[in-house]
Amino acid sequence: MADKPFTLYGMLGSGPTYKVALMLTLADAPFAFEAINLREGAHKQPDYLAKNRFGQVPCLSHEGRFVAQSATILEYLADRLGVFAGRSVEEELRIREWLFWDFDRLAPGIYRSRAIKRGFLAGDDSLIDYFKGVGEAGLGVLEAHFAAHEWLVGRSPTIADIDVYGVVCFAEEAGFDLSERPALKAWKERFEALPRFGTMAEIVPAESRP
Ligand SMILES: N[C@@H](CCC(=O)N[C@@H](CS)C(=O)NCC(=O)O)C(=O)O
């Protein structure tokens, strides 16, 4: 583990963990993966809380520092690795807007619907409908954007695409029908065609798979 510049603490199946693993993989940055067992409460133990005070995954370790919150980690990596960043102040602003919008208006609808479907979250019909509505609205915003743009910001993929992809890739599993959103589906396929792209199971270093 010590020979890799980055260590990602996370969980297979966690969308925010996947976002960071994707960023490192697409950037061709070798990383070690340390599985945090949420079912056993490892994320609330003092040794992990010392790395991430929020008691959540993911967390990234690099050069003796720990970074929490997937969007913050993406920004940190874009800055340190010099890839998938904005090319101007304008682009940096647009990227940050998408990052904040994702966790406000997209991720809750998709991630919570998925959690209910997988039995990790109890939900009655009104809660299921609420998250379905939030998810559909978020996907609608993306469909409208991609009807006119190839990527979220500028003319090439940025951390905004990585961040949003890490949610959209779970949409079908969460019960959303992407075939009704052709521009979004086309972007998803464009993203999946990027060099080194892989699913979470494919990109987590084999030696560290739990
Ligand atoms: N905003 C955080 C969300 C992270 C998050 O929700 N992680 C989940 C796993 S997917 C978690 O750690 N849940 C346990 C908890 O919140 O106690 C991020 O993007 O890093």
The ligand as an ORCA input file, in Angstrom:
! r2SCAN-3c Opt
* xyz 0 1
  N     -21.365     13.811      0.624
  C     -20.618     12.611      0.904
  C     -21.587     11.447      0.979
  C     -20.900     10.174      1.348
  C     -21.898      9.096      1.742
  O     -23.120      9.305      1.771
  N     -21.339      7.923      2.028
  C     -22.144      6.842      2.522
  C     -21.845      5.549      1.765
  S     -22.321      5.674      0.083
  C     -21.807      6.626      3.979
  O     -20.663      6.695      4.361
  N     -22.828      6.361      4.780
  C     -22.677      6.110      6.158
  C     -23.089      7.283      7.005
  O     -23.408      8.351      6.464
  O     -23.099      7.139      8.212
  C     -19.577     12.381     -0.196
  O     -19.835     12.733     -1.345
  O     -18.481     11.902      0.103
*
